[in-house]
Amino acid sequence: MSMMVWSPAPLSASGTSSAAQLLGLQDKLGALKPGMAADIVAVPGNPIADIKAVQSVIFVMKNGVVYKNDRAAAAGK
């Protein structure tokens, strides 16, 4: 019997840079850098090390509009 080891890192890339490349949009999407379109979700901690970090979203930006900003509250914890 084989055992599969799951890692969130490839899943994260599949929803960002890999998807942009697959769609031929790597010049516009898939990275956080100047000139690129980006929606941002921030969580405390490292979701690659602990996937449960995604349960505590503290910042959300879509199309340049901030929808949630609890960064100050998260810093006080």
N, C-alpha and C positions, 0 to 999 in steps of 0.2 A: 504494500500500500504506500503510495506517495503522499507527501504532506506539502501543501501549498503554504508558503509564507507570504503574507499580505503586507504591503507597504503603501502608505498614502502618497509617497513622492511621485510615482508614475501616474497616479490618478490626478494629482494636481497639474502635472505637465500636460496630461491629455485634455484638460479643460482650458488650457491657456496656450502656451507656445506650440505644442504639437498640433492642436486644432487649427491655429492660425496658419501654420505651415501647410497642413493638409488642404486648407481652403485657398491657398495661394495669397493669403493676406498678411504674411509675416512682416511686411513693410508698414502695416497699419495697426496690427493687433498682436497680442501675445507677450508683451513685455512692458515694464514700467520704465519708460524713458521719454525724453522730450520728443514731441511730434507724434507720439503714438496715442491712439484712442484707448482709454482704460476705464474699467469699472473696478473699484477697489473694495475689498472686504478685509478688515484687520481683526485679528484675534489676539488675546494675550498668550504668549508662549509660542511654541513651535509645533504646528499641527503635524509636521512630518514625524516628530518625536512622540507626540501625544495627540492622536486624532480627536480626542475629547475637547481640545482647545476650540474647535469649530462650534461648539455648543455655546460659547460665550463671545459672540460678535460684539465688538466695541466701536467699530467705525465702518460706515458704508457710504461709498460715493458712486454715483452712476451718471454718466454723461456730464461730469463736472459739477453735479449738484450733490451736496452732502445731505444724506437722509438720516444718518445716525452718527453722533459723535460723543461717545462716552469715554474718550481717552483720558480726560482729567479724573473721572471717577475711578477708572482702572488703575491709574498711577497712584492713587491714594490707598489702594488695598495693601 
